[in-house]
Structure formats: structure tokens, C-alpha cells
Amino acid sequence: MTFITSQPETSYQYQLATKRKNLFSKFNEWAAVEEAEFHVAWVGAAVISMAAVFFPLTMTLVLFNGASFGLIIASMASLTLVVITNLAAMPVKFTIPFFVLGVLADVVIIFTSFFIK
């Protein structure tokens, strides 16, 4: 007597783990699209908003709160950071972070001006 036992073949479906994109790579991809379509708009918006809104606001509050020389130089440096980046025709992936850095620097300078006399 011969017994033959057969078992159904077990199939496993393996899926390769999908790579998740980090925030930096997503930003680079988005900036590449923006570079192609809206480079001039980003340059104009960054320079105009920094030179016409953030810098005058920062200087006004610094001068009202005691005109500390170090804070005046720091606010001029944040404006210079944005303007030079845009005049050098840097790509949007550099222009936007430098603009955000300049705005954050202005916010810190404004808050610091309330405590330094």
C-alpha cells in the first residue's frame, strides 16, 4: 500500500517596502517644479516682502526700543542675506530657505529688541 499525500502549495506574496520620501527630497522635487515655472515670481516676492515689509518693520521696532547697534546690524544682515541670494540668481531651492531664515531672524531680532536696551 502506497499513500501519496499532497499539500497545496503555499504562496507568499512579498511586497518590497516602498521608500518613503523625506521632507528634504519632497521639497527639492517641489522646488524643481517651481524653478521651471515661477522663478521670477519667487525672487520678486522674496525681495519685495523682505525690503518693503519685514525690514522696515524690524528697523522701526528696533529703533523704538532703544536703537541697539547690534540689532540694527543683524536686521541689515538678514535683508542682505535675502537680497544677495536673489541677485546671485540662485535656484528656488536655495532662495526659499534663505528667505525663511531671513524672516525668522527678523522675528528673533524684534523679540530681542524688547529686552535689550
Backbone as a ProteinNet text record, in pm:
[ID]
protein_1_A
[PRIMARY]
MTFITSQPETSYQYQLATKRKNLFSKFNEWAAVEEAEFHVAWVGAAVISMAAVFFPLTMTLVLFNGASFGLIIASMASLTLVVITNLAAMPVKFTIPFFVLGVLADVVIIFTSFFIK
[TERTIARY]
81.3	0	86.7	59.1	134.3	38.4	80	-1.1	70.3	-2.6	51.1	-29.7	38.6	-29.7	24	-63.9	-21.9	-81.3	-2.9	-48.9	-48.7	-147.9	-149.3	-27.1	18	136.7	103.2	182.5	159.8	227.3	150.8	209.6	217	328.2	350.3	369.8	301.8	317.2	398.2	517.9	605.3	598.4	593.4	597.2	721.7	788.7	905.7	859.5	932.9	898.3	913.7	812.1	819.6	902	985.2	1067.8	982.9	986.9	918.3	1013	960.5	1042.8	1042.8	1160.3	1168.1	1130.3	1120.1	1075.5	1172.2	1299.5	1400.5	1386.7	1367.9	1354.8	1222.6	1116.3	989.5	1004.6	1074.5	1096	1178.5	1282.5	1364.6	1283.9	1196.7	1113.4	1016.1	955	861.9	934.7	1055.6	1132.5	1175.6	1200	1236.9	1121.1	1000.1	882.4	864.3	880.4	866.5	974.7	1094.1	1204.9	1169.7	1110.5	1078.3	966.3	869.7	752.5	753.2	798.4	776.9	903.4	1017.4	1142.3	1137.2	1094.8	1090.5	990.1	878.7	778.9	833.8	907.3	965.6	1071.2	1153.1	1254.8	1189	1089.9	1021.4	949.2	880	807.1	902.4	1013.6	1108.8	1173.4	1219.5	1288	1190.5	1074.9	979.5	926.8	891	838.2	945.2	1067.7	1174.5	1209.1	1220.4	1263	1150.3	1026	916.1	832.5	843.1	759.9	844.9	922.5	991.1	1104.6	1188.8	1299.9	1252.5	1159.5	1112.6	1043.8	967.5	902.5	1006.4	1106.3	1211.9	1288.7	1325.7	1402.1	1319.4	1191.9	1106	1098.4	1076	1065.9	1200.1	1308.9	1440.5	1468.6	1436	1461.6	1370.5	1248.8	1158.5	1199.7	1267.9	1305	1448.4	1510	1641.3	1753.5	1733.1	1831.9	1964.4	1959.8	2081.7	2157	2285.7	2364.9	2373.3	2389.7	2398.5	2272	2156.6	2029.8	2008.3	2056.9	2046.2	2130.5	2252	2339.3	2279.7	2222.1	2162.5	2043.1	1962	1847.3	1893.6	1999.9	2053.4	2115.2	2173.9	2232.1	2123.1	2008.9	1901.4	1846.8	1837.8	1796.4	1900.1	2025.9	2134.2	2137.1	2108.8	2105	2005.3	1889.1	1784.5	1817.2	1861.8	1887.6	2004.4	2111.8	2227.6	2194.3	2118.5	2078.5	1999.4	1912.9	1831.7	1908.7	1998.2	2078.7	2178.3	2216.6	2309.2	2237.4	2107	2025.4	2034.6	2031	2032.1	1899.7	1899.4	1773.8	1674.6	1550.6	1443.8	1467.5	1533.8	1558.2	1652.7	1724.7	1805.6	1736.9	1664.8	1601.1	1498.2	1413.2	1306.4	1361.8	1455.1	1507.9	1579.6	1652.2	1718.6	1617.4	1508.8	1403.6	1339.3	1309.3	1251.1	1349	1476.6	1578.6	1585.9	1575.6	1576.2	1455.5	1339.1	1217.8	1227	1275.5	1292.3	1393.6	1499.2	1597.9	1534.3	1450.3	1382.7	1289.2	1219.2	1130.2	1210.6	1323	1408.4	1464	1502.4	1555	1448	1325.2	1215.7	1192.9	1187.3	1166.3	1284.7	1404.7	1522.8	1525	1473.4	1475.8	1391.3	1296.3	1215.7	1293.2	1398.4	1471	1606.6	1664.8	1794.5	1770.4	1827	1812.4	1946.3
-116.8	0	124.4	201.5	325.7	442	530.4	650.8	771.5	847.2	972.3	1085.6	1168.9	1286	1409.7	1488.6	1613.8	1731	1830.3	1951.1	2064.8	2149.3	2261.5	2350.8	2400.8	2485.2	2617.6	2655.8	2781.2	2894.2	2995	3106.9	3228.7	3288.1	3408.7	3524.3	3629.6	3747.6	3851.2	3865.1	3962.9	4092.7	4198.6	4330	4401.8	4457.1	4534.7	4658.8	4689.8	4807.5	4932.8	5013.8	5135.9	5238.5	5304.8	5407.2	5530.2	5575.8	5699.6	5814.8	5915	6031.9	6120.7	6167.8	6257.4	6398.8	6485.1	6622	6695.9	6669.9	6737.6	6699.1	6570.3	6529	6576.7	6579.3	6634.7	6782.5	6855.9	6998.5	7018.6	6937.4	6951.3	6925.6	6825.9	6798.4	6913.3	6963.8	7075.1	7199.2	7224.1	7342.3	7333.3	7212.9	7197.1	7238.2	7204.3	7245.1	7396	7450.6	7595.2	7671.4	7614.7	7677.9	7694.7	7592.8	7597.1	7695.7	7707.8	7788.4	7927.5	7938.3	8062.1	8119.9	8103.6	8153.9	8304.7	8377.4	8523.8	8568.1	8498.3	8532.5	8511.6	8402.8	8378.7	8483.2	8517.9	8620.9	8754.1	8791.5	8917.9	8920.9	8813.2	8808.5	8813.2	8743.5	8741.3	8878	8938.3	9067.5	9177.3	9181.3	9287.6	9272.9	9151.7	9136.6	9161.5	9125.4	9149.8	9298.2	9362.6	9502.6	9599.6	9561.1	9655.9	9626	9506.2	9472.4	9438.5	9331.3	9279.3	9369.3	9417.1	9502.9	9634.5	9707.7	9830.7	9806.6	9700.1	9667.3	9637.7	9559.5	9526.1	9650.8	9733.4	9854.7	9950.1	9962.2	10050.9	10005.1	9877.1	9826.9	9831.3	9807	9817.3	9961.9	10056.4	10197.2	10248.7	10200.6	10241.4	10183.3	10069.6	10002.5	10028.7	10134.1	10170.5	10176	10141.4	10152.6	10085.9	9958.3	9883.7	9861.6	9897.6	9889.3	9746.1	9650.1	9509.8	9460	9504.5	9462	9528.6	9652.4	9719.7	9645	9608.7	9534.1	9396.7	9331.1	9198.7	9208.1	9311.1	9324.7	9358.4	9437	9464	9337.7	9253.5	9128.2	9032.9	9030.7	8942.8	8992	9122.2	9176	9143.2	9160.6	9133.2	8986.2	8898.8	8754.9	8722.8	8782.1	8755.1	8821.7	8945.3	9018.6	8957.2	8924.8	8867.8	8730.9	8651.9	8520.9	8536	8633.6	8652.8	8721.2	8813	8876.9	8780.1	8677.9	8578.6	8476.9	8493.9	8405.9	8260.8	8242.8	8107.8	8039.8	7907.1	7835.6	7854.3	7822.4	7840.2	7752.3	7638.9	7552.1	7616.5	7721.3	7798.6	7928.6	7988.7	8117.6	8108.6	8008.5	7997.1	7972	7878.6	7862.6	7987.1	8057.9	8179.7	8288.6	8294.2	8390.4	8357.3	8230.6	8188.7	8216	8189.9	8218.1	8367.4	8451.1	8596	8643.6	8588.6	8626.5	8580.4	8458.2	8409.4	8494.3	8535.6	8622.4	8755.2	8809.4	8935.2	8919	8807.4	8783.4	8774.7	8705.1	8694.6	8831.3	8909.9	9044	9132	9121.6	9201.9	9164	9034.6	8992.9	9030.8	9023.4	9060.3	9210	9289.1	9434	9477.4	9398.3	9432.6	9412.2	9330.7	9300.1	9369	9409.4	9478	9626.2	9702.1	9849	9912.6
0	0	0	-91.4	-103.4	-85.5	0.8	25	-32.8	-102.6	-156.6	-96.7	-24.5	32.2	-36.9	-76.2	-140.6	-63.3	-51.6	16.8	-83.2	-68.2	-163.4	-141.2	-248.2	-243.6	-175.2	-81.6	-10.3	-87.5	-116.1	-190.1	-97.9	-96.6	-18.7	-114.7	-86.5	-170.8	-93.9	-136.4	-73.3	-150.8	-78.2	-142.1	-93.8	-187.6	-149	-72.3	27.4	107.1	21.3	19.7	-58.7	17.5	-55.1	8.2	33.9	155.1	187.3	163.4	101.4	74.8	198.3	230.8	344.6	301.3	397.1	371.9	279.8	295.6	213	66	36.5	-103.8	-163.8	-83.5	-133.4	-166.8	-79.3	-105.1	-231.1	-252	-372.1	-498.9	-495.8	-613.1	-638.4	-531	-545.8	-595.8	-544	-584.1	-730.6	-780	-921.4	-1011.5	-971.9	-1049.6	-1041.4	-921.7	-903.6	-979.1	-985.1	-1057.2	-1204.4	-1261	-1403.4	-1433.9	-1343.4	-1373.6	-1310.1	-1185.8	-1110.4	-1048.2	-1110.9	-1052.6	-1029.9	-1130	-1119.6	-1013.5	-1003.1	-901.3	-760.5	-738.8	-606.2	-572.7	-670.4	-647.1	-614.6	-692.6	-668.8	-534.9	-501.8	-374.9	-256.4	-265.4	-154	-133	-240.4	-227	-185.6	-248.3	-215.7	-73.6	-33.6	102.4	207.4	178.8	275.9	282.1	166.4	163.6	196.6	172.1	192.9	315.3	371.1	485.8	608.6	597.9	716.3	764.5	673.4	715.1	775.8	713.2	778	912.3	921.2	1047.6	1155.7	1120.9	1216.3	1258.8	1163	1196.3	1281.1	1251.4	1329.6	1474.6	1495.1	1631.7	1704.6	1634.2	1697.1	1736.9	1650	1681	1791.8	1797.3	1905.7	2040.1	2037.7	2161.1	2204	2157.6	2209.1	2108.8	1986.9	1879.6	1914.9	1948.9	1975.5	1843.8	1843.3	1720.7	1669.2	1758.9	1717.5	1650.3	1699.6	1638.1	1502.5	1489	1358.6	1255.7	1292.7	1201.6	1169.5	1268.9	1245.9	1150.9	1165.2	1073.8	932.5	920.5	787	727	810.2	760.9	710.2	777.3	729.6	595.6	577.5	447.4	341	375.7	281.4	241.2	335.7	308.3	197.3	204.6	105.6	-27.9	-23.5	-147.2	-224.7	-156.8	-226.1	-284.4	-211.8	-264.2	-393.5	-398.4	-518.9	-630.2	-597.3	-701.3	-764	-690.3	-743.6	-832.8	-849.6	-933.4	-888.6	-757.2	-701.6	-735.3	-742.7	-768.1	-653.3	-681.1	-582.8	-460	-477.2	-362	-261.2	-300.5	-206.9	-167.5	-260.4	-235.3	-123.3	-127	-27.3	113.2	134.2	270.2	323.1	237	282.9	317	242.1	274.2	409.1	430.5	558.7	672.8	649.3	750	781	678.1	699.2	778.3	749.3	822.9	967.7	989.3	1126.7	1203.5	1135.8	1200.5	1238.9	1151.8	1184.4	1303.5	1311.1	1425.6	1555.4	1550.6	1669.2	1707	1609.5	1635.4	1699.2	1650.4	1707.5	1853.3	1881.6	2020.7	2109.2	2054.6	2131.6	2161.3	2069.5	2089.3	2208.8	2250.2	2365.8	2497.1	2492.9	2614.9	2623.8	2510.2	2511.1	2493.7	2583.2	2575.3	2552.3
[MASK]
+++++++++++++++++++++++++++++++++++++++++++++++++++++++++++++++++++++++++++++++++++++++++++++++++++++++++++++++++++++

